[in-house]
Amino acid sequence: MSFKQLVKNTFNEWKDNGFCQAAVDLNKAIGQDYFDTASPGFFAGDIEAKLVLVHLNPKRDEIDKKGRKLWGQKCEEDFDTYWERHVHFGKLTFGKDVENRKKSSFDLKQTRFLNPFGFFDFNKEPFHDLEEVMEKKLQLELVPFGSPNFDFNVVGIDNIEHFIRNLLEIITVCERKYIIFCGKVFKDFFQKIFEKYIIEEKTHKFYLTTQKGERTKRTYDVINIKLQYDKKEIITACIAPQFAQFGCPIARYGEKVHELYGKFD
């Protein structure tokens, strides 16, 4: 099944039934209503992008500004509109014709982190740079259903293994230059599930320089990995454990990830 067909099938469940069966089954396995059962978010950006960032799942607030729970939103669009909304999320969110554009610290963090990779035409105008990042990379979500947080111990590794297989299917549909798994949790996933896929691994540890020019007190790391999945070509990727860490000098961290990516010596 193609990635687009997988997304379409899940969308149609939401459209026709008001919920996505995979999310219902996942919540049942966890034992609580943890993930949204509607409004799935598999990706944002260019499906064939050379640079891929992988995150855990779409984040959402527990309640909206009016105090209403954000749960099970009704589907009010067709699939083509839904698909294009995700392909062109950058333009539709940060483009110059968008009224009341808003940027978040997480959005801006991505522009600083990705600046060294050379895929983007940045001009230091925040909304332009945000549009560039979202349009020219592929952002994938391990679990395509939203939640306020992602507690590794609550969700359970065994409950999401098939989502990992889906993720690898998507990644291998075309040639990629950089595949970056963002966050410490992926290190645990790889150790407990991806171990059967890993054929080579190398961890690089280093200090970074703060904005004041001082050396960081703690070390940071990049974990380079080579995966072989379903007898397909070997996938070179890395885990950036401190990507989401508060206080990380993210621009310097991006420079080191770029410098060390793919180095196994």
HURA-V463823 format. One record per residue. N is the residue number from 1. RES is the residue in three letters. PSI is psi in radians with two decimals (NA if undefined). OMEGA is omega in whole degrees, -180 to 180 (none if undefined). NEAR is the number of other ideal C-beta (glycine too) atoms within 12 Angstrom. Layout:
# HURA-V463823
n->N res->RES psi->PSI omega->OMEGA near->NEAR
n->N res->RES psi->PSI omega->OMEGA near->NEAR
This chain:
# HURA-V463823
n->1 res->MET psi->2.30 omega->178 near->14
n->2 res->SER psi->2.79 omega->178 near->14
n->3 res->PHE psi->-0.78 omega->-178 near->28
n->4 res->LYS psi->-0.66 omega->179 near->24
n->5 res->GLN psi->-0.66 omega->176 near->18
n->6 res->LEU psi->-0.82 omega->179 near->27
n->7 res->VAL psi->-0.75 omega->-178 near->32
n->8 res->LYS psi->-0.74 omega->179 near->23
n->9 res->ASN psi->-0.75 omega->179 near->24
n->10 res->THR psi->-0.73 omega->177 near->37
n->11 res->PHE psi->-0.77 omega->-178 near->32
n->12 res->ASN psi->-0.60 omega->175 near->21
n->13 res->GLU psi->-0.77 omega->178 near->27
n->14 res->TRP psi->-0.79 omega->-178 near->35
n->15 res->LYS psi->-0.78 omega->-173 near->24
n->16 res->ASP psi->-0.61 omega->-172 near->16
n->17 res->ASN psi->-0.29 omega->-177 near->19
n->18 res->GLY psi->0.03 omega->178 near->21
n->19 res->PHE psi->2.85 omega->177 near->31
n->20 res->CYS psi->2.17 omega->-173 near->35
n->21 res->GLN psi->-0.65 omega->-180 near->21
n->22 res->ALA psi->-0.63 omega->178 near->31
n->23 res->ALA psi->-0.70 omega->177 near->37
n->24 res->VAL psi->-0.79 omega->-180 near->25
n->25 res->ASP psi->-0.67 omega->180 near->19
n->26 res->LEU psi->-0.78 omega->178 near->34
n->27 res->ASN psi->-0.65 omega->178 near->28
n->28 res->LYS psi->-0.73 omega->179 near->17
n->29 res->ALA psi->-0.64 omega->180 near->22
n->30 res->ILE psi->-0.60 omega->180 near->26
n->31 res->GLY psi->0.26 omega->178 near->12
n->32 res->GLN psi->2.84 omega->177 near->15
n->33 res->ASP psi->1.43 omega->-173 near->22
n->34 res->TYR psi->-0.80 omega->-178 near->31
n->35 res->PHE psi->2.64 omega->173 near->43
n->36 res->ASP psi->2.46 omega->177 near->35
n->37 res->THR psi->0.11 omega->-179 near->31
n->38 res->ALA psi->3.07 omega->177 near->34
n->39 res->SER psi->1.02 omega->-179 near->33
n->40 res->PRO psi->2.59 omega->178 near->42
n->41 res->GLY psi->1.62 omega->-176 near->36
n->42 res->PHE psi->-0.63 omega->-169 near->43
n->43 res->PHE psi->2.99 omega->169 near->40
n->44 res->ALA psi->2.31 omega->175 near->38
n->45 res->GLY psi->-2.77 omega->-174 near->37
n->46 res->ASP psi->2.03 omega->-177 near->29
n->47 res->ILE psi->-0.54 omega->-177 near->29
n->48 res->GLU psi->0.35 omega->-179 near->21
n->49 res->ALA psi->2.58 omega->178 near->35
n->50 res->LYS psi->-0.38 omega->-179 near->23
n->51 res->LEU psi->2.21 omega->-178 near->38
n->52 res->VAL psi->2.25 omega->170 near->40
n->53 res->LEU psi->2.34 omega->-180 near->44
n->54 res->VAL psi->2.19 omega->177 near->42
n->55 res->HIS psi->3.02 omega->-175 near->34
n->56 res->LEU psi->-0.93 omega->180 near->36
n->57 res->ASN psi->2.87 omega->178 near->36
n->58 res->PRO psi->2.28 omega->179 near->32
n->59 res->LYS psi->2.49 omega->177 near->23
n->60 res->ARG psi->2.77 omega->175 near->26
n->61 res->ASP psi->2.69 omega->178 near->18
n->62 res->GLU psi->-0.70 omega->178 near->18
n->63 res->ILE psi->2.78 omega->178 near->12
n->64 res->ASP psi->-3.06 omega->-175 near->12
n->65 res->LYS psi->-0.31 omega->179 near->8
n->66 res->LYS psi->0.14 omega->177 near->8
n->67 res->GLY psi->0.20 omega->-179 near->9
n->68 res->ARG psi->2.48 omega->177 near->12
n->69 res->LYS psi->2.35 omega->178 near->15
n->70 res->LEU psi->1.54 omega->-174 near->21
n->71 res->TRP psi->2.26 omega->173 near->26
n->72 res->GLY psi->0.89 omega->-179 near->25
n->73 res->GLN psi->2.48 omega->-179 near->24
n->74 res->LYS psi->2.47 omega->178 near->14
n->75 res->CYS psi->2.12 omega->-177 near->24
n->76 res->GLU psi->0.48 omega->179 near->13
n->77 res->GLU psi->2.87 omega->175 near->17
n->78 res->ASP psi->2.99 omega->-174 near->15
n->79 res->PHE psi->-0.72 omega->-179 near->23
n->80 res->ASP psi->-0.71 omega->178 near->14
n->81 res->THR psi->-0.76 omega->178 near->16
n->82 res->TYR psi->-0.82 omega->-179 near->28
n->83 res->TRP psi->-0.84 omega->-179 near->26
n->84 res->GLU psi->-0.55 omega->178 near->17
n->85 res->ARG psi->-0.57 omega->179 near->26
n->86 res->HIS psi->-0.66 omega->177 near->37
n->87 res->VAL psi->-0.74 omega->-177 near->28
n->88 res->HIS psi->0.68 omega->178 near->24
n->89 res->PHE psi->-0.68 omega->-179 near->31
n->90 res->GLY psi->-0.87 omega->-179 near->35
n->91 res->LYS psi->-0.71 omega->-177 near->27
n->92 res->LEU psi->-0.29 omega->-179 near->24
n->93 res->THR psi->-0.68 omega->-173 near->27
n->94 res->PHE psi->0.01 omega->-178 near->32
n->95 res->GLY psi->2.75 omega->-175 near->19
n->96 res->LYS psi->-0.37 omega->-179 near->15
n->97 res->ASP psi->0.02 omega->-178 near->12
n->98 res->VAL psi->2.22 omega->177 near->19
n->99 res->GLU psi->2.58 omega->176 near->10
n->100 res->ASN psi->0.79 omega->178 near->9
n->101 res->ARG psi->2.47 omega->179 near->21
n->102 res->LYS psi->2.48 omega->177 near->15
n->103 res->LYS psi->2.62 omega->180 near->24
n->104 res->SER psi->2.88 omega->178 near->15
n->105 res->SER psi->-0.57 omega->178 near->15
n->106 res->PHE psi->-0.73 omega->178 near->24
n->107 res->ASP psi->-0.83 omega->-178 near->27
n->108 res->LEU psi->-0.57 omega->178 near->23
n->109 res->LYS psi->-0.69 omega->-179 near->32
n->110 res->GLN psi->-0.67 omega->-180 near->41
n->111 res->THR psi->-0.69 omega->180 near->37
n->112 res->ARG psi->-0.71 omega->-179 near->30
n->113 res->PHE psi->-0.68 omega->-173 near->36
n->114 res->LEU psi->-0.12 omega->-177 near->39
n->115 res->ASN psi->-0.71 omega->-177 near->27
n->116 res->PRO psi->-0.21 omega->-172 near->24
n->117 res->PHE psi->-0.24 omega->170 near->31
n->118 res->GLY psi->0.29 omega->-179 near->18
n->119 res->PHE psi->-0.13 omega->-167 near->28
n->120 res->PHE psi->2.58 omega->177 near->31
n->121 res->ASP psi->1.32 omega->-178 near->16
n->122 res->PHE psi->2.48 omega->175 near->25
n->123 res->ASN psi->0.24 omega->177 near->14
n->124 res->LYS psi->0.17 omega->169 near->15
n->125 res->GLU psi->2.02 omega->-168 near->16
n->126 res->PRO psi->-0.82 omega->-176 near->23
n->127 res->PHE psi->-0.65 omega->176 near->27
n->128 res->HIS psi->-0.79 omega->-178 near->24
n->129 res->ASP psi->-0.65 omega->177 near->29
n->130 res->LEU psi->-0.72 omega->177 near->40
n->131 res->GLU psi->-0.75 omega->179 near->34
n->132 res->GLU psi->-0.85 omega->-177 near->33
n->133 res->VAL psi->-0.79 omega->-175 near->41
n->134 res->MET psi->-0.46 omega->-179 near->38
n->135 res->GLU psi->-0.55 omega->-169 near->30
n->136 res->LYS psi->0.00 omega->173 near->34
n->137 res->LYS psi->2.98 omega->172 near->39
n->138 res->LEU psi->2.14 omega->175 near->38
n->139 res->GLN psi->2.13 omega->-180 near->39
n->140 res->LEU psi->2.61 omega->176 near->42
n->141 res->GLU psi->2.23 omega->179 near->38
n->142 res->LEU psi->-0.95 omega->175 near->43
n->143 res->VAL psi->2.10 omega->-172 near->41
n->144 res->PRO psi->0.24 omega->-178 near->41
n->145 res->PHE psi->2.37 omega->-173 near->42
n->146 res->GLY psi->2.72 omega->174 near->31
n->147 res->SER psi->2.75 omega->179 near->33
n->148 res->PRO psi->-0.48 omega->179 near->21
n->149 res->ASN psi->3.13 omega->179 near->20
n->150 res->PHE psi->1.63 omega->-179 near->32
n->151 res->ASP psi->1.95 omega->-177 near->16
n->152 res->PHE psi->-0.74 omega->-176 near->25
n->153 res->ASN psi->-0.55 omega->180 near->13
n->154 res->VAL psi->-0.81 omega->-176 near->22
n->155 res->VAL psi->-0.77 omega->178 near->30
n->156 res->GLY psi->2.25 omega->-177 near->24
n->157 res->ILE psi->-0.76 omega->-176 near->26
n->158 res->ASP psi->-0.48 omega->-177 near->15
n->159 res->ASN psi->-0.23 omega->-175 near->28
n->160 res->ILE psi->0.19 omega->-177 near->37
n->161 res->GLU psi->-0.68 omega->-179 near->24
n->162 res->HIS psi->-0.43 omega->175 near->20
n->163 res->PHE psi->-0.61 omega->177 near->37
n->164 res->ILE psi->-0.71 omega->177 near->32
n->165 res->ARG psi->-0.72 omega->176 near->23
n->166 res->ASN psi->-0.73 omega->-179 near->33
n->167 res->LEU psi->-0.79 omega->180 near->39
n->168 res->LEU psi->-0.58 omega->175 near->34
n->169 res->GLU psi->-0.76 omega->-179 near->24
n->170 res->ILE psi->-0.79 omega->-177 near->35
n->171 res->ILE psi->-0.61 omega->-173 near->39
n->172 res->THR psi->0.17 omega->180 near->26
n->173 res->VAL psi->-0.34 omega->178 near->26
n->174 res->CYS psi->3.01 omega->-178 near->21
n->175 res->GLU psi->2.33 omega->177 near->17
n->176 res->ARG psi->2.62 omega->176 near->33
n->177 res->LYS psi->-0.69 omega->179 near->24
n->178 res->TYR psi->2.27 omega->174 near->35
n->179 res->ILE psi->1.99 omega->-173 near->40
n->180 res->ILE psi->2.07 omega->175 near->42
n->181 res->PHE psi->2.09 omega->-169 near->40
n->182 res->CYS psi->1.92 omega->174 near->41
n->183 res->GLY psi->2.64 omega->-177 near->29
n->184 res->LYS psi->-0.55 omega->-176 near->24
n->185 res->VAL psi->-0.56 omega->-180 near->34
n->186 res->PHE psi->-0.49 omega->177 near->37
n->187 res->LYS psi->-0.74 omega->178 near->28
n->188 res->ASP psi->-0.71 omega->179 near->24
n->189 res->PHE psi->-0.80 omega->-177 near->37
n->190 res->PHE psi->-0.66 omega->-179 near->32
n->191 res->GLN psi->-0.57 omega->-173 near->22
n->192 res->LYS psi->-0.44 omega->-180 near->20
n->193 res->ILE psi->-0.83 omega->-174 near->29
n->194 res->PHE psi->-0.06 omega->-178 near->33
n->195 res->GLU psi->-0.63 omega->-178 near->18
n->196 res->LYS psi->-0.21 omega->177 near->17
n->197 res->TYR psi->-0.41 omega->-174 near->30
n->198 res->ILE psi->2.23 omega->176 near->27
n->199 res->ILE psi->-0.23 omega->176 near->20
n->200 res->GLU psi->2.53 omega->-178 near->21
n->201 res->GLU psi->2.45 omega->177 near->24
n->202 res->LYS psi->2.20 omega->178 near->23
n->203 res->THR psi->2.23 omega->175 near->23
n->204 res->HIS psi->2.18 omega->177 near->27
n->205 res->LYS psi->2.54 omega->-175 near->17
n->206 res->PHE psi->2.84 omega->171 near->22
n->207 res->TYR psi->2.79 omega->175 near->19
n->208 res->LEU psi->2.97 omega->178 near->31
n->209 res->THR psi->2.27 omega->180 near->18
n->210 res->THR psi->3.02 omega->178 near->19
n->211 res->GLN psi->-0.41 omega->178 near->14
n->212 res->LYS psi->0.02 omega->180 near->9
n->213 res->GLY psi->0.20 omega->-179 near->10
n->214 res->GLU psi->2.68 omega->177 near->12
n->215 res->ARG psi->2.42 omega->179 near->15
n->216 res->THR psi->2.62 omega->-180 near->23
n->217 res->LYS psi->-0.52 omega->-179 near->12
n->218 res->ARG psi->2.81 omega->176 near->18
n->219 res->THR psi->2.74 omega->175 near->19
n->220 res->TYR psi->2.90 omega->180 near->34
n->221 res->ASP psi->2.78 omega->172 near->28
n->222 res->VAL psi->2.27 omega->-179 near->37
n->223 res->ILE psi->1.85 omega->177 near->37
n->224 res->ASN psi->2.41 omega->-179 near->33
n->225 res->ILE psi->2.64 omega->169 near->36
n->226 res->LYS psi->2.22 omega->-178 near->24
n->227 res->LEU psi->2.52 omega->169 near->34
n->228 res->GLN psi->2.10 omega->-173 near->20
n->229 res->TYR psi->2.19 omega->174 near->27
n->230 res->ASP psi->0.72 omega->178 near->16
n->231 res->LYS psi->0.33 omega->178 near->8
n->232 res->LYS psi->3.13 omega->-180 near->17
n->233 res->GLU psi->2.74 omega->180 near->18
n->234 res->ILE psi->2.34 omega->-180 near->21
n->235 res->ILE psi->2.15 omega->172 near->35
n->236 res->THR psi->2.27 omega->-178 near->28
n->237 res->ALA psi->3.14 omega->173 near->42
n->238 res->CYS psi->2.75 omega->171 near->44
n->239 res->ILE psi->2.28 omega->175 near->38
n->240 res->ALA psi->1.50 omega->-171 near->43
n->241 res->PRO psi->-0.59 omega->-174 near->31
n->242 res->GLN psi->0.21 omega->-178 near->35
n->243 res->PHE psi->-0.77 omega->-176 near->37
n->244 res->ALA psi->0.11 omega->-176 near->28
n->245 res->GLN psi->2.30 omega->179 near->23
n->246 res->PHE psi->2.32 omega->177 near->11
n->247 res->GLY psi->-0.02 omega->179 near->16
n->248 res->CYS psi->2.27 omega->174 near->30
n->249 res->PRO psi->1.48 omega->-163 near->30
n->250 res->ILE psi->-0.59 omega->178 near->32
n->251 res->ALA psi->-0.77 omega->178 near->25
n->252 res->ARG psi->-0.65 omega->179 near->27
n->253 res->TYR psi->-0.75 omega->177 near->41
n->254 res->GLY psi->-0.67 omega->179 near->37
n->255 res->GLU psi->-0.74 omega->-178 near->25
n->256 res->LYS psi->-0.66 omega->177 near->32
n->257 res->VAL psi->-0.76 omega->179 near->42
n->258 res->HIS psi->-0.75 omega->-178 near->26
n->259 res->GLU psi->-0.68 omega->-173 near->19
n->260 res->LEU psi->-0.14 omega->-176 near->28
n->261 res->TYR psi->2.27 omega->176 near->29
n->262 res->GLY psi->0.06 omega->180 near->25
n->263 res->LYS psi->2.13 omega->-176 near->20
n->264 res->PHE psi->0.21 omega->178 near->20
n->265 res->ASP psi->NA omega->none near->8
